[in-house]
Amino acid sequence: MEPTAWPGVFRLGRDLFTVNGAPGHRVYGEELRTERSTEYRKWDPFRSKLAALLVKSPRQLDLAPTARLLYLGGAHGTTASHLADLNPDGRLFVVEKSPTAFPTLLEVARTRDNLLPILADAQLPERYAADVGPVGFVYQDIAQRAQARIFLENSSALLTPGGRGILMLKVRSVSQSTPARRVLNDACRELEAGGLRVLETVDLAPFAREHHAVILRG
Ligand SMILES: C[S@@+](CC[C@H](N)C(=O)[O-])C[C@H]1O[C@@H](n2cnc3c(N)ncnc32)[C@H](O)[C@@H]1O
């Protein structure tokens, strides 16, 4: 197991791994591997867009740049579990609105003190802003038309100045017919008009088709 340029992320062959914050537990059927008394979990870029971003982008990203992180669209906790494990001393607030996915997310939280699930609609950050408080990092993976607006509203409510963010933009949820490049450009313009700086965009194909990671600074 070799360390990578991303703190807390390891590589074995072509596969990525993070240290398992809940030894003995899998979250999504992923491979577990123990080396020198440390258990690692394989991080699958076909199941997690954040892992896909690491595989696709040569840029060095600090994935746990702060003690407090907000994750919008946590679903069953696949990516959130890895992000929580990358930041064992921090707190990862995970917003998910689906009552179907939420029980699985709660199970993941039971084995990780630093993952705090919130059953809420990310379009209404005022409902959880007081519980979450200021964060230094916002991650969003929500398949909705107004993805950029949701990211902006959460950032303006909760992201500290100079904080970082990643929006996983699902092009076809914004428009079925507009060319992908135009959807991406429009989203970037909207985010910049809202006061955020777009640092980089990364096409996540072939791991996630018609998805672009938009890396931002507040
Ligand atoms: C593509 S899945 C997220 C996958 C997850 N990020 C991962 O990598 O493990 C999108 C999730 O966003 C949730 N979602 C959609 N709209 C939402 C909203 N307005 N507020 C909160 N969650 C929302 C959906 O219920 C779904 O679970």
The ligand as a Tripos MOL2 file, in Angstrom:
@<TRIPOS>MOLECULE
LIG
   27    29     1     0     0
SMALL
NO_CHARGES

@<TRIPOS>ATOM
      1 C1        -26.2500   10.5130   -7.0710 C.3       1 LIG1
      2 S1        -26.9320   10.2700   -5.4890 S.3       1 LIG1
      3 C2        -25.5870   10.6340   -4.4120 C.3       1 LIG1
      4 C3        -24.5140    9.5610   -4.3440 C.3       1 LIG1
      5 C4        -23.5440    9.8420   -3.2120 C.3       1 LIG1
      6 N1        -23.0680   11.1930   -3.2560 N.3       1 LIG1
      7 C5        -22.3350    8.9340   -3.2250 C.2       1 LIG1
      8 O1        -21.3850    9.1690   -3.9930 O.co2     1 LIG1
      9 O2        -22.2920    8.0080   -2.4210 O.co2     1 LIG1
     10 C6        -27.9000   11.7210   -5.2620 C.3       1 LIG1
     11 C7        -28.6040   11.8030   -3.9230 C.3       1 LIG1
     12 O3        -29.0780   13.1300   -3.7480 O.3       1 LIG1
     13 C8        -30.2910   13.0690   -3.0340 C.3       1 LIG1
     14 N2        -31.0110   14.3320   -3.2540 N.ar      1 LIG1
     15 C9        -31.6090   14.7370   -4.3950 C.ar      1 LIG1
     16 N3        -32.1430   15.9600   -4.2060 N.ar      1 LIG1
     17 C10       -31.8440   16.3270   -2.9400 C.ar      1 LIG1
     18 C11       -32.1090   17.4780   -2.1530 C.ar      1 LIG1
     19 N4        -32.7990   18.5000   -2.6490 N.pl3     1 LIG1
     20 N5        -31.6580   17.5070   -0.8850 N.ar      1 LIG1
     21 C12       -30.9620   16.4710   -0.3630 C.ar      1 LIG1
     22 N6        -30.6750   15.3520   -1.0570 N.ar      1 LIG1
     23 C13       -31.1160   15.2800   -2.3220 C.ar      1 LIG1
     24 C14       -30.9950   11.8470   -3.6270 C.3       1 LIG1
     25 O4        -31.9940   11.3810   -2.7590 O.3       1 LIG1
     26 C15       -29.8280   10.8900   -3.8060 C.3       1 LIG1
     27 O5        -29.6900   10.0500   -2.6810 O.3       1 LIG1
@<TRIPOS>BOND
     1     1     2 1
     2     2     3 1
     3     2    10 1
     4     3     4 1
     5     4     5 1
     6     5     6 1
     7     5     7 1
     8     7     8 2
     9     7     9 1
    10    10    11 1
    11    11    12 1
    12    11    26 1
    13    12    13 1
    14    13    14 1
    15    13    24 1
    16    14    15 ar
    17    14    23 ar
    18    15    16 ar
    19    16    17 ar
    20    17    18 ar
    21    17    23 ar
    22    18    19 1
    23    18    20 ar
    24    20    21 ar
    25    21    22 ar
    26    22    23 ar
    27    24    25 1
    28    24    26 1
    29    26    27 1
@<TRIPOS>SUBSTRUCTURE
     1 LIG1         1 GROUP 0 **** ****
